[in-house]
Amino acid sequence: MALFGSKKNKEDDKTAKSDSSEKKVVKEEKKDTGSMKDLYSEGVAKTETKKGKKVVKFSEASKLLIRPLVTEKATTLAASSKYVFVVDKKANKIGVAKAIEAVYGVKAEGVNIVNMKGKRVSRGKVRGQRKDWKKAIVTLAKGETIAIYEGV
């Protein structure tokens, strides 16, 4: 008596062979995707032209940019065309640059990202910590501006 079914029928062998050949075909189809550049940019950012202006649509822009950071230091940086934003924890430099272009219509020259650690806080005897967050400092060209700090 065999534990693992050493006795096989001829039909079982045929189905096993056909299943393995189907798997190979599926794997070959998945390999034909193109270069990494095509994979990265596919479906993420779309450019359109409207009335002579280039409009970039970035589907994740509202998810990446949480809010502009309005502090004293950030307003002094705005004079040198650097703007500070609170961004998603999973955001990277390329995604932030595309989101800035999609939302504000301004191309970013450089993006610096800083991981900020949440402050330790206490309420009476209970101690805790605020959430960790990420901030992005976006550098624009000299002539370009973003109207974030108006009316603040």
Secondary structure, DSSP 8 states (H G I E B T S, - for coil): --SS-----HHHHHHHHHHHHHHHHHHHHHH----HHHHHHTTTEEEEEETTEEEEEETTHHHHEEEE---HHHHHHHTTTEEEEEE-TT--HHHHHHHHHHHHS--EEEEEEEEE---EEEETTEEEE---EEEEEEEE-TT-----STT-
